[in-house]
C-alpha cells in the first residue's frame, strides 16, 4: 500500500498503547490492519516529535505478528533468507526495488538528511530485521517486498486470521 494511509484515530492510539506497552510516537497513519480492524502496521514520521531521526517508516505493532517474526529470527530464518538473497539475482532486484519503494513512501512525510538512503530491515543488500521487512510487506501488499513476503509465508501468524484476543507472549491480551 502506498500512502495515503488510514488516519490514526484515538481508538487506534489507545490500541497501539496496549500493543506496544507505551504511547506510540510520530504515527502518521495506519498502514495495515488486522482483519478485525486493529492496527498491525503504523507509518511513522521520519523525524519523531522530539527531533530524533527514525528510519523505520513501517512499524510492525501487532503483538502476534511481532512474536511470529521474533520466533523466525530465533530459528535463524534471517540467515536462510540472506543466503537466498545472495544466490538469487531476481530476488536481489526485487529487494532493491522494495528499498526504493520504502524510501519513496517515507519521503512523502519529510526529508531527514541523517537517514537519507537508509530504509529498514537491511535493505537493499542484507536481511537484518524481519519485523521491519514484514511490516513493509503488510503495508505495501504482496509482491512489493519479496523478503518480507517470504518471512510472512514462513510465519505461524497470518494477517487473515484475527489473533487480537489471543494472549501474547507475556500472557497479556493483545
C-alpha positions as CSV (number, residue, x, y, z in Angstrom):
1,X,0.0,0.0,0.0
2,X,1.3,3.4,-0.9
3,X,0.4,6.4,1.1
4,X,-2.1,7.9,2.0
5,X,-2.9,5.7,4.9
6,X,-5.9,5.3,7.1
7,X,-5.9,8.3,9.5
8,X,-5.0,7.3,13.1
9,X,-7.9,7.7,15.5
10,X,-8.0,8.0,19.2
11,X,-9.1,4.3,19.3
12,X,-6.1,3.4,17.2
13,X,-3.8,5.3,19.6
14,X,-5.3,3.5,22.6
15,X,-4.9,0.1,20.9
16,X,-1.3,1.0,19.9
17,X,-0.6,1.8,23.6
18,X,-1.9,-1.7,24.6
19,X,0.1,-3.3,21.8
20,X,3.4,-1.5,22.5
21,X,3.0,-1.1,26.2
22,X,3.8,2.6,25.7
23,X,2.5,5.6,23.7
24,X,3.2,5.4,20.0
25,X,5.5,8.1,18.7
26,X,5.2,10.0,15.4
27,X,2.4,8.0,13.9
28,X,1.2,9.5,10.6
29,X,-1.3,6.7,9.8
30,X,-2.3,3.1,10.0
31,X,-0.6,1.3,7.1
32,X,-2.1,-2.1,7.7
33,X,-4.9,-3.5,9.9
34,X,-5.8,-6.9,11.3
35,X,-9.0,-8.4,9.9
36,X,-10.8,-7.1,13.0
37,X,-9.7,-3.6,12.3
38,X,-6.9,-3.1,14.9
39,X,-3.6,-1.6,13.7
40,X,-1.0,-4.1,12.6
41,X,1.5,-1.7,11.0
42,X,1.7,2.0,11.5
43,X,3.5,4.6,9.3
44,X,5.9,6.6,11.5
45,X,7.2,10.1,10.7
46,X,10.8,10.0,9.6
47,X,11.6,12.5,12.3
48,X,10.0,11.9,15.7
49,X,8.4,14.7,17.6
50,X,11.5,15.0,19.8
51,X,13.6,15.6,16.7
52,X,15.1,12.1,16.5
53,X,15.6,10.7,13.0
54,X,13.5,7.5,12.6
55,X,14.2,5.3,9.5
56,X,11.6,2.7,10.4
57,X,8.7,4.2,8.4
58,X,6.6,0.9,8.6
59,X,6.5,-0.2,12.2
60,X,5.0,-3.6,13.0
61,X,2.9,-3.2,16.1
62,X,0.6,-6.3,16.3
63,X,1.9,-8.5,19.2
64,X,1.1,-11.8,17.5
65,X,2.9,-10.6,14.3
66,X,5.9,-9.3,16.2
67,X,6.1,-12.5,18.2
68,X,6.0,-14.6,15.0
69,X,8.8,-12.6,13.5
70,X,10.9,-13.0,16.7
71,X,10.4,-16.7,16.5
72,X,11.6,-16.8,12.9
73,X,14.6,-14.7,13.9
74,X,15.4,-17.2,16.7
75,X,15.1,-20.0,14.2
76,X,17.8,-18.4,12.1
77,X,15.4,-17.6,9.2
78,X,17.2,-14.3,8.6
79,X,20.4,-16.3,7.8
80,X,18.4,-18.5,5.4
81,X,16.8,-15.5,3.7
82,X,20.2,-13.8,3.5
83,X,21.7,-16.9,1.8
84,X,18.7,-17.0,-0.7
85,X,19.3,-13.3,-1.4
86,X,23.0,-13.8,-2.0
87,X,22.2,-16.6,-4.5
88,X,19.3,-15.2,-6.5
89,X,19.7,-12.2,-8.8
90,X,16.0,-11.8,-9.3
91,X,15.4,-11.7,-5.5
92,X,18.2,-9.1,-5.3
93,X,16.5,-6.9,-7.9
94,X,13.1,-7.2,-6.2
95,X,14.7,-6.4,-2.8
96,X,16.4,-3.3,-4.3
97,X,13.0,-2.2,-5.7
98,X,11.5,-2.7,-2.3
99,X,14.1,-0.5,-0.8
100,X,13.4,2.2,-3.3
101,X,9.6,1.9,-2.7
102,X,10.2,2.2,1.0
103,X,12.3,5.4,0.6
104,X,9.7,6.9,-1.8
105,X,6.9,6.3,0.6
106,X,8.8,7.8,3.6
107,X,9.9,10.8,1.6
108,X,6.3,11.9,1.3
109,X,6.4,12.6,5.0
110,X,9.6,14.6,5.2
111,X,13.3,14.8,4.2
112,X,15.7,13.8,7.0
113,X,19.3,14.1,5.8
114,X,20.6,11.9,8.7
115,X,18.7,8.9,7.3
116,X,18.9,9.7,3.6
117,X,19.1,6.5,1.6
118,X,18.6,4.3,4.7
119,X,15.4,2.2,4.7
120,X,14.9,-0.6,7.1
121,X,15.5,-4.3,7.7
122,X,18.9,-4.3,6.0
123,X,17.5,-3.3,2.5
124,X,18.8,-3.3,-0.1
125,X,21.6,-5.8,0.5
126,X,21.1,-7.5,3.9
127,X,18.4,-9.3,5.8
128,X,18.6,-7.6,9.2
129,X,15.2,-7.3,10.8
130,X,12.2,-9.5,9.9
131,X,9.9,-7.2,11.9
132,X,10.7,-4.3,9.6
133,X,10.5,-6.3,6.4
134,X,7.2,-7.9,7.4
135,X,5.8,-4.5,8.3
136,X,6.7,-3.2,4.9
137,X,5.3,-6.2,3.1
138,X,2.0,-5.9,5.1
139,X,1.7,-2.2,4.4
140,X,2.7,-2.3,0.7
141,X,0.9,-5.5,-0.2
142,X,2.1,-8.8,-1.7
143,X,4.8,-8.5,-4.4
144,X,6.5,-5.3,-3.2
145,X,9.0,-6.7,-0.7
146,X,9.9,-10.2,-1.6
147,X,11.9,-10.9,1.6
148,X,9.1,-9.6,3.8
149,X,6.7,-11.7,1.8
150,X,8.9,-14.8,2.4
151,X,9.0,-14.1,6.1
152,X,5.3,-13.8,6.3
153,X,4.9,-17.0,4.4
154,X,7.1,-18.8,6.9
155,X,5.3,-17.3,10.0
156,X,2.9,-19.1,12.2
157,X,0.8,-15.9,12.2
158,X,-1.4,-14.7,9.4
159,X,-2.9,-11.3,8.7
160,X,-6.0,-13.1,7.5
161,X,-6.8,-14.5,10.9
162,X,-7.5,-12.3,13.9
163,X,-5.3,-13.0,17.0
164,X,-6.1,-9.8,18.8
165,X,-7.9,-11.6,21.6
166,X,-5.2,-14.3,21.9
167,X,-2.8,-14.0,24.9
168,X,0.5,-12.5,23.8
169,X,3.9,-14.0,24.7
170,X,3.7,-12.5,28.2
171,X,0.1,-13.8,28.7
172,X,-1.4,-10.3,28.1
173,X,-4.2,-10.0,25.7
174,X,-3.1,-8.2,22.6
